[in-house]
Amino acid sequence: MEKVIICQLKQYMDEKQLNIAQLSREVGVTENAIRGYVKNSFSRIDCQVAIKLCTYFQVNVGDMFDIKEV
């Protein structure tokens, strides 16, 4: 089985009722980058973006990203 990384960003955004544009302004990350994590269409994780997102939502990297078998 293949493994993929799934980002939980959409869940955290929904809890705070944030849209992509709002989060982009809050954390200083492009809307396109955030959209990629929300839709799980990313191929690489940018460490600086992950740090900004995890810091903003006060979660650990392991809470933001899960490894799943597909």
N, C-alpha and C positions, 0 to 999 in steps of 0.2 A: 504494500500500500504506500501511496505517496503521502507526504506530509506537507501542510501549508501553514503559514502564519495568518491568523485572523485577528484583525484589529477591533477592539471593543469601543472605538471612539464614538460611533453613532449612539450607543447606549448612554455614554456619559454626557453627550450633547443633549439627548432627549431629556435626561434627568434635570439638566439646567435650562432646558427650553432655549437652546442656542441653535442658530442656523450657521451655515458655513461662513457666510460673510462676517457675522458677529465674532465667531471664534477666530477667524483670520486676523481681524483687527486687535482682538484681545491678546493674542499670543505672538503676533508678528510673523505668521507663516502664510504663504500664499494660499489662496482659495483652491488652486489646482492641487496642491500637496494635500490639503485637508480632504478634499473630495476623493482623492485616491485612497486615503486611509478609511474614509467612511464607506466607500464602495468596495473595499478590499481588492482594489485593482492595482496595487503597488507591487513592484518586484524587488524593491530594496527598502530598508528602513534607514532613514537619515537620523543619525544619533542625536544631532542637535534638535531636530524637530520632535523626536521622541521625548527628549528631556523637557522641552517646552510644554508639550501636551501633558506629560505625567505631572509636572510641577503645577500646572494650571489646575488640573483636576485632583491633585493631591493623592495620586495613586502610584504604585510601583510599576515598573516596566512589565512585570509578569501579570499585572492586573489589566494592563492596556492591550497586551498581545498574548494570544494563546496559540499553541501548536496543535493542529487537528489533523487527523488522518482522513483522507478523502478516497 
